[in-house]
């Protein structure tokens, strides 16, 4: 008991002592970016949005500081890229000394509004819309290009070949909070049909992830990089930035592709309000929801016109008696082929397609996570489920 009281008192004392230097640093135009550096999606999106807002003059230009403890960063190479824009502190000793200062709210810049919001619209769609057709902030460095192209050949991919990164979220990597986010998972095998179609059209597929994931059955021109001995932080980044497009789902790696300006096609998105991905070149399709009691699919107006559209926790779906229906292999195939057509500048959209698109987007209101995004819902998915509109 005494130990706990002493620790609490020490913590409070440290906060009090840290306030004055934090206030001084704030006056000197310093800001700490409290980014979740252990999560690749947050490390990508939160810094990208902060810097784009700065370039767009949506906030003053600060001396930004990113605290990134060694060993606690999702991708060190991405951190190296950001270090050209912000001051990165990684020394455990320095971080421990500065913690009473850097943890002060008056010194922190609110990066969580970019994506970590609940029952509200994230800030990133507005920022991306204002960014428009400007080039991405990041591009691959020449040394990463050289060693990345060499590594592709070591993986069996010929020089000059085009490729698509494929990723499907599983639970093992985030097992500590899997009871919260399990609804976001999907089976990599449902992406196989799309991968086969990409290969048939002359491309290669590289499945990314980590060794805890389900192994892919061997396929021609498909590399199960998640289980390869040549995996490396810098290569993860290279693949996401080098691919023609990224085929994935609701998980952080796609955002690495996005911040390098690579189009993404995301299946199995949930909550339904997250259906529109990061940029205007992107496509998304949601999981479907079914009433367990009535044994019918919920319509999109039913979902987005109620709190169901923003449900962020697995238990909420269970308590509401809602079954979650993953996208089919055919759904993902249609999504991948549309994005492939878009990268080749030959994606045909009919008047009916545009009407379906408009009707779906009209269901997204302020307070929905991706309200205002310029990205699109997958064409084949909307045609197939037009009756749910």
N, C-alpha and C positions, 0 to 999 in steps of 0.2 A: 504493500500500500504506500509506504513512504517513498519507495523507488518510483512508483507511478506519479506521485505528487511532485517529486523532485524533477522528473522528466518534464511534466506539464509546466512547472514553474520556469524551468530552463528554456523551454520552447517559447513561452510568453515573453520572457526577458529578451530572448534573441530577436523576437519580432519587434519589440519596443526599441532595442538598440539599432536594429536594421532600418527603422523608418527614416531617420534623419539622412543617412547616406543615400537611401533610395530616393528621397525627396530631392536631394541635391542633384543626383544623376538625372532625374526627370527634368529638372530645370535646365540641365545641360543637354537636353534633347535625346537622351538615351531611352530605349524601350526594350524590354525583354519579351521575346516571343515564346509563350508557354506551349510550345508544340509538343504533341505526343510523338516524340522521335522514335519510340519503340515500335510504332505502327507505320508501315510504309505508305499507306494512303494518306495519313495525316502529315507525314514528313513531306510528301509531294504537294498535296493540295493546299495546306495551310500556308506554307512559305510562298508558293506560287501566287496565291490570292493576295497575300500581304504585299508582295512586290508589284503585282499588277495594279493594285489600288494606288500604290505609291506613284507608279509611272502615269497613271490616269489622273493624278492629283486629287484623289478622293480622300486622302489623308496627308498630313504634312510629312516631309522627308525626315525620318529619324535615323539615329545610329542604332541599328537593330542588333540585338544580342540573342544568340540561340544557345541554350545550355544543352549539351549533348554528351552525357557521360560515356566514356569508353566502355564498350561492351553492352551498352543499352540502346544502340542505334540500329534501326531496321536495315539500313543500307548505308555503309560508310562512304561508298563512292558517290551516292546522291548527295550526301552531306558535303563532300568535297566540292561538288558543283555549286551548292548553295553558298559555300564559303567565299565565293567571288562577290556575293551581294550582302551578306550579313557576317557579323563577327561570331565565330563559333568558339565556345569554351568547352573543352573535353576533359581537362585535367581533373581527376577526382578530388585532389587536394584543394585546388582553386575553387571548384564548385562547392565543396563543403564549407569553405570560408565565406563564400559569397551568398550562400543559401539564404541567410536571414535578410539579405538585401534583395536578391532576385525574386524571392517569393512574395515581396510586397506588392499588393494589388495596384498601388499608385504607379508602379514602374512597369507593369505588365500591359501589353497591347492585346486586346481581345481578338485572338485568332479563332476561337472556338465557334464564333458566329458564322464562319465560312461553311462549316459542315456539321459541327457537333451540336445541332439544335434538335429539340423534341417538340412536336406539335407546332412547328413554325417553319417558315420558308428559310432555307439556307441562303447565305449571301452570295455564294459562288455563281448562281445563274445570272444575276445582275452584273457581276463583275465581268464574266465571260462575254455577255452580250455587249457591254461597253468596250471590251477589248477588241471585239470584231475580228477583222481579217489581219490584224497585226501579227507578225511572226511570233512564235513561242519565245519565251525568255531563254530557254535552254536548247542547245544543240550539242551533239556528240563532239568531244574533243578529238583531234587527229590521232592521238596515241590510243584512245579507246577504239576508234574506227579500225586502226591497223591491227591491233591485237584481237579485236572482236572478229574481224573477217578471217583472220588466221584460225581462231578458235572454231568458227563455223565449219571450216574445212576439216578440222579435227573431229567435229561431230558428224562428219559425213555429208555436209551440205556443200554442194559445189559453188565455186566462186561466181558471183553475180546472180545467184538464185534469189527469187523473192520468197518471203516467208510470212506466216501469220503466227502470232503468239496465241496460245490457248491456255486458259486457266479457269478452273472451277473450284470454288471454295469448298473445303472440307473442315471438319471440326477439330482435328487433332492439334493443329497449330495453335488454336486459341481455346484449348480445353478448359481453362479456368473460367471463361465466361460463356462456354458453349450452351449452357442451359438458357442463356438469354438470347443468343443469336443463331441457334440451330436452324431456324426457318430460312436462313439465307443460303444454306448449303444446297448443292445439287450434285448429281452423279456425272463424272467425267465421261462415262460411256455414252451419255446422251449427246455428246459433242462429236462422237466418232463419225456419224453420217456427214456432218459438215466438214470435218477434216478430210474425209475421203473425197468430197466434192472439190475442195481446194486443191488437193493433190492431183485430181483428174484434170484440173484446169492449169496445171503446170507449176503450182506452188509447193512449198514445204510447210509443215506445221511443227512448231516447237511447243510442247506442253511444259509450262513453267510451274513452279511451286516448290515443295520441299519433300524430303524422302518419307515423311509420315503419310503421304497421300497414296491412294490406291494406284497400283501400277496399270499402265496401259498395255493392252495386248499388242504385240508387234504389228506394225503397219508400214507399208512402203512410204518412204519420204516423210515419215513422222518420227520425231525425236522426243523421247520421254525424258527431257532434260531435268525434270524434277528428281529423277533417280540417277542422274549421271554423275560420275566422279569429277567431271570438269565444271561443276557448278561453282560460281563465285559471285560476290556482290557486284563487281564491275560488269560481269557478263550478264547478270540479270538486267541491269540497267541498259546495257547495249542492246539486248534482244528486244526490250520494250520500245526503245527508241528507233531501232533499225527495221522493225517489221512493217509490212504494208498496212495491216490493221491488227487490232487486238480483239480477240474473241473471248469474252469472259462472262463474269457475273458480278454479284454485289460483293466485291472484295477489293482491297487496296491496290494490288499490283496494276490494275488497269489505269490508275491515275498517273503512274510513272509514264506510260505511253502518252496519256493526255497532255502532260506538261511539256512533252517534247513535240507536241503537235500531231501526233499519230491518231487517226480515227479509231474509235472503239465501237464494238457491237456487243451489247450486254444482254444476256438472257437471264431469266429467273430472278428478276428484280422484285424486292419486297422490302419495306412497305410499298404499296402500289404508288404512293405519292413520290417515290424515288425513281420513277420509271424513265425520266429524262437524264441522260448522263451529262458529262462535264462540258462538252463543246458543241458547236453548231454542226460539226462533221459527224456527230455520233448518233447511234441508234440504240434503242432499248426496248425490251418487251418485259412485261411483268408476269409473275406467277399468277395463276387463277385461284380464286377462293370459292369454296363450296360450303353451303349451309349443311352441317351434319344432320340437323333435325329435318329439314325439308328435302334433303338430297337433291339440291340443284345448285348450279353455279350462280354466284352473286353477280349482278350486273355492275358495270363500271359506275353508273350513277349511284347505285346503292353503296358501293364501296367508298367512292370519293365524296359522296354527299353525307358521310357519317364519320365518326372517329376511326372506323376500320381502316380508312385510307392512310392514316398516320401511325398505325400500330407498330411499335418498335421492339416489343418483347414477345418471345415465344409463348409465354403464359397467357398473354392477352388473347391470342388466337384460340388457345385451348379453352379459356374461360368463356369466350364468346361462342363456343361450339362451331368453330370454323375450321374446315379441313383445307390444307394448303396443297395445291396441285402444281407440280413442277411442269415446266415447258417440255414438250415432246422433242424427240430427235428431229422431227420434221419442222417444228417451230424454229429450232436453232439453225437448221439447214437454210430455211428461208431468210432468216436474219443475216447469216453469213454471206449468202449469195447477193443479197441486196447491198451489203457493205462493199463486197467485192466489185459490184457494178458501179457503185459510187466512186470507188477509187479509180476506176477506169473511165469515169465521166460518161456513163451510159445507163444510168438508172432511170427507167421510164416510170413516171407517175401519171395516172389517169385522173380525170376530174373526180371520179369516185374515190380514189386514193386520197386526194386532197380534202375531200369532204369528210372522210372518216378521220383523217388527221386533225382537222379543225374541230370536229365534234368531240374527240377525245380530249384535246388540249383545253377545250372550253370547260371541261369538268374540273380542271385544276384551278384552284382559287388561292388567294393570299392565305398563307398558313400551311399550304401543302409544300412539302420539302423542295421540289424542283419547279415550283411555279415560276413562269417567266423564262424558262430555258429555251434556247434556240434549237436544241437537238430534236430528234424525231422518234416516233413510235414505229416499230418495224412494220413494213408494208404488208407482208404475207400474214402476219399475226392479226392485224386489223381486219383484213379481208375475211379471214377464217372466223373471227369472233365479232363480226359486225352486229350480230343480234344482241350482244351484251352492251352495246351503246344505247 
